[in-house]
Amino acid sequence: MAAMGEDIRERTDALDAAGNTTAAIGKGFAIGSAALVSLALFGAYVVQADITVADSSILDPEVRTITAVTFECLTDPPHNRNHVSTEPA
């Protein structure tokens, strides 16, 4: 666009800004939608599992253990885990 006039640059800059704004709005909708879906899925899980506030207190050692083990299983790749054999020695 070296041979184009200044008015062309102004138009392309305006179009670029409009495209960036549209992309940011779309990303905001995607993030909001993902948050809403995760909240709905967690709510459905709590209802189906019949979990009460008393059952899910993070102060309860059993809940902390289950939460830690679940988080480790979800975040640690299988090839990094120390598998314990269930076969008799």
C-alpha positions as CSV (number, residue, x, y, z in Angstrom):
1,M,0.0,0.0,0.0
2,A,3.0,2.2,-0.4
3,A,1.6,3.9,-3.5
4,M,-1.8,4.4,-2.0
5,G,-3.0,7.7,-0.5
6,E,-3.5,8.6,3.1
7,D,-7.3,8.2,2.9
8,I,-6.8,4.5,2.0
9,R,-4.7,4.0,5.2
10,E,-7.4,5.7,7.3
11,R,-10.1,3.4,5.8
12,T,-8.1,0.2,6.4
13,D,-7.2,1.3,9.9
14,A,-10.9,1.8,10.7
15,L,-11.8,-1.6,9.2
16,D,-9.0,-3.2,11.2
17,A,-10.3,-1.6,14.4
18,A,-13.8,-2.8,13.6
19,G,-12.5,-6.4,13.0
20,N,-10.5,-6.3,16.3
21,T,-13.6,-5.1,18.2
22,T,-15.8,-7.8,16.7
23,A,-13.2,-10.5,17.6
24,A,-13.0,-9.3,21.2
25,I,-16.8,-9.3,21.5
26,G,-16.9,-12.8,20.1
27,K,-14.3,-14.0,22.5
28,G,-16.2,-12.4,25.4
29,F,-19.3,-14.3,24.4
30,A,-17.4,-17.6,24.1
31,I,-15.8,-17.1,27.6
32,G,-19.2,-16.2,29.1
33,S,-20.9,-19.2,27.5
34,A,-18.2,-21.6,28.7
35,A,-18.6,-20.2,32.3
36,L,-22.3,-20.6,32.1
37,V,-22.1,-24.2,30.8
38,S,-19.6,-25.2,33.5
39,L,-21.8,-23.8,36.2
40,A,-24.8,-25.6,34.8
41,L,-22.9,-28.9,34.6
42,F,-21.6,-28.5,38.1
43,G,-25.2,-27.7,39.3
44,A,-26.5,-30.8,37.6
45,Y,-23.8,-32.9,39.2
46,V,-24.6,-31.6,42.6
47,V,-28.2,-32.4,42.2
48,Q,-27.7,-35.9,40.7
49,A,-25.0,-36.8,43.4
50,D,-27.3,-35.4,46.1
51,I,-24.5,-33.3,47.5
52,T,-25.4,-30.8,50.3
53,V,-23.3,-27.9,51.7
54,A,-22.5,-30.0,54.8
55,D,-21.2,-32.8,52.5
56,S,-18.9,-30.5,50.6
57,S,-17.2,-28.5,53.2
58,I,-13.5,-28.0,52.3
59,L,-12.8,-28.1,56.0
60,D,-13.7,-31.8,56.0
61,P,-10.4,-33.9,55.6
62,E,-12.2,-36.5,53.5
63,V,-13.5,-33.9,51.1
64,R,-10.0,-32.3,50.8
65,T,-8.5,-35.8,50.1
66,I,-11.0,-36.6,47.4
67,T,-10.6,-33.1,45.8
68,A,-6.8,-33.4,45.8
69,V,-6.9,-36.9,44.3
70,T,-9.4,-35.9,41.7
71,F,-7.4,-32.8,40.7
72,E,-4.3,-34.9,40.4
73,C,-5.9,-37.5,38.2
74,L,-7.3,-34.8,35.9
75,T,-4.1,-32.8,35.6
76,D,-1.3,-35.4,35.7
77,P,-0.8,-37.3,32.5
78,P,-1.0,-41.1,32.8
79,H,2.6,-41.7,31.8
80,N,3.8,-39.6,34.8
81,R,1.8,-41.5,37.5
82,N,3.3,-44.1,39.8
83,H,0.9,-47.0,39.1
84,V,0.5,-49.4,42.0
85,S,0.1,-53.0,40.8
86,T,-2.9,-54.9,42.0
87,E,-1.2,-58.2,41.3
88,P,-0.1,-60.3,44.2
89,A,3.6,-60.1,44.8
